[in-house]
Amino acid sequence: KKGIRSQWIQYNESFTKKKGTLRGFHYQEKPFCEAKLVRVVKGCVQDIIIDLRKKSKTYKSHISIILKEKKNMVHIPRGCAHGFCTLKPNTLISYYHDNIYIKSKEKGILWNSRELKIKFKTKPKYISAKDKKLKNFSLYKNFNV
């Protein structure tokens, strides 16, 4: 009905115990770019999508959506980075993916890159060591998506 033509081949869940936990911003490079369908099963998140597609009208911009428990879901197109910050403790998220995960093709953007100008509803307090080491948005010349 919404024009989403993805065939979902992988399903994952993510459980986050603490409010203010940030995960992201992740994407996969070609040829393993992936679309995702994300839904909050329990809890609430601020979900953020960054468009990395050079030919897109919204290239280098982002959108922020509040996903609430069993209320809505979001489709993340191929070529976009994705992340979220939990707004409630004990949050469970389900993901459908249209491509397989390849660790060597996983990339990410530093969550607090100034160029993104993301306004968080809750200040991120808990960030994984992996996500803290991601590159600043301004350092990318090509996203290969």
C-alpha positions as CSV (number, residue, x, y, z in Angstrom):
1,K,0.0,0.0,0.0
2,K,2.9,2.4,0.8
3,G,5.0,1.2,-2.1
4,I,7.5,-0.7,-0.1
5,R,8.8,-3.6,-2.2
6,S,11.4,-5.1,0.0
7,Q,11.6,-8.9,0.6
8,W,12.6,-9.4,4.3
9,I,15.3,-12.0,4.7
10,Q,16.5,-11.4,8.2
11,Y,14.8,-10.6,11.5
12,N,16.6,-9.2,14.6
13,E,15.6,-7.9,18.0
14,S,17.4,-5.3,20.1
15,F,16.8,-5.0,23.9
16,T,18.1,-1.9,25.7
17,K,17.9,-1.7,29.4
18,K,18.6,2.0,30.1
19,K,16.8,5.2,29.0
20,G,19.2,7.5,27.2
21,T,21.1,4.7,25.4
22,L,22.2,5.6,21.9
23,R,22.8,3.1,19.1
24,G,24.0,4.2,15.7
25,F,24.3,5.6,13.2
26,H,24.9,2.4,11.1
27,Y,24.7,1.4,7.5
28,Q,26.2,-1.2,5.1
29,E,28.1,-0.4,2.0
30,K,27.5,-1.7,-1.5
31,P,26.6,-4.4,-2.5
32,F,25.2,-5.1,0.9
33,C,23.1,-1.9,1.5
34,E,20.0,-2.8,3.3
35,A,16.5,-1.5,3.8
36,K,15.0,-2.0,7.3
37,L,11.6,-2.0,8.8
38,V,11.8,-1.0,12.5
39,R,9.1,-1.3,15.2
40,V,9.2,-0.8,18.9
41,V,7.6,-3.8,20.7
42,K,8.1,-2.4,24.2
43,G,9.2,1.1,25.3
44,C,9.9,4.2,23.2
45,V,12.7,5.6,21.0
46,Q,13.7,8.6,19.0
47,D,14.5,7.0,15.7
48,I,16.8,8.9,13.3
49,I,17.5,8.3,9.6
50,I,20.3,10.0,7.7
51,D,20.1,10.0,3.9
52,L,23.4,9.1,2.4
53,R,22.2,8.7,-1.2
54,K,24.0,11.3,-3.4
55,K,21.2,11.5,-6.0
56,S,18.5,12.0,-3.4
57,K,16.8,15.3,-2.8
58,T,17.3,14.8,0.9
59,Y,21.0,13.9,0.7
60,K,22.9,14.6,3.9
61,S,19.8,15.5,5.8
62,H,18.0,13.5,8.5
63,I,14.6,12.9,10.0
64,S,13.7,12.1,13.5
65,I,10.6,10.0,14.5
66,I,9.3,9.0,17.8
67,L,8.4,5.3,17.7
68,K,6.1,4.2,20.5
69,E,5.2,0.7,21.8
70,K,3.2,-1.1,19.1
71,K,1.9,2.2,17.7
72,N,3.9,2.7,14.5
73,M,6.9,1.5,12.4
74,V,9.4,3.1,10.1
75,H,10.9,2.0,6.8
76,I,14.5,2.9,6.3
77,P,15.5,2.8,2.6
78,R,18.7,1.4,1.3
79,G,21.5,4.0,1.4
80,C,20.4,5.5,4.7
81,A,22.1,5.4,8.1
82,H,20.0,4.5,11.1
83,G,20.2,5.0,14.8
84,F,18.0,5.6,17.9
85,C,18.1,6.8,21.4
86,T,15.9,5.1,24.0
87,L,13.3,7.4,25.7
88,K,12.2,4.6,28.1
89,P,14.0,1.9,30.0
90,N,13.6,-1.8,28.9
91,T,13.0,-1.0,25.3
92,L,12.6,-3.8,22.8
93,I,12.9,-3.2,19.1
94,S,12.3,-5.5,16.1
95,Y,14.0,-5.1,12.8
96,Y,13.3,-6.7,9.4
97,H,16.2,-6.5,6.9
98,D,16.2,-7.0,3.2
99,N,19.9,-8.0,2.9
100,I,22.3,-10.1,4.9
101,Y,24.7,-8.6,7.5
102,I,28.3,-8.5,6.4
103,K,30.6,-7.2,9.2
104,S,33.3,-5.9,6.8
105,K,30.6,-3.8,5.0
106,E,29.2,-2.3,8.2
107,K,30.0,1.4,8.6
108,G,28.8,4.2,10.8
109,I,28.7,7.9,11.5
110,L,29.5,9.5,14.8
111,W,26.3,10.3,16.7
112,N,27.2,13.9,17.7
113,S,28.7,15.1,14.4
114,R,28.0,18.9,14.3
115,E,27.0,18.9,10.6
116,L,24.0,16.7,11.4
117,K,22.5,19.2,13.9
118,I,20.4,16.4,15.5
119,K,18.3,17.5,18.4
120,F,17.8,14.7,20.9
121,K,14.7,14.5,23.0
122,T,16.8,12.8,25.7
123,K,20.6,13.5,26.0
124,P,22.4,10.3,25.1
125,K,24.1,9.0,28.2
126,Y,25.0,5.4,27.3
127,I,27.0,4.8,24.0
128,S,28.9,1.7,23.2
129,A,32.7,1.9,22.7
130,K,32.1,0.8,19.1
131,D,29.7,3.7,18.4
132,K,32.0,6.2,20.2
133,K,34.8,5.4,17.7
134,L,32.8,6.0,14.5
135,K,34.0,8.7,12.1
136,N,32.7,12.3,12.1
137,F,30.2,13.0,9.3
138,S,32.5,15.7,7.8
139,L,35.3,13.1,7.3
140,Y,33.3,11.1,4.7
141,K,34.0,11.8,1.0
142,N,31.9,8.9,-0.3
143,F,29.4,6.8,1.6
144,N,29.4,4.0,-1.1
145,V,25.7,3.3,-0.8
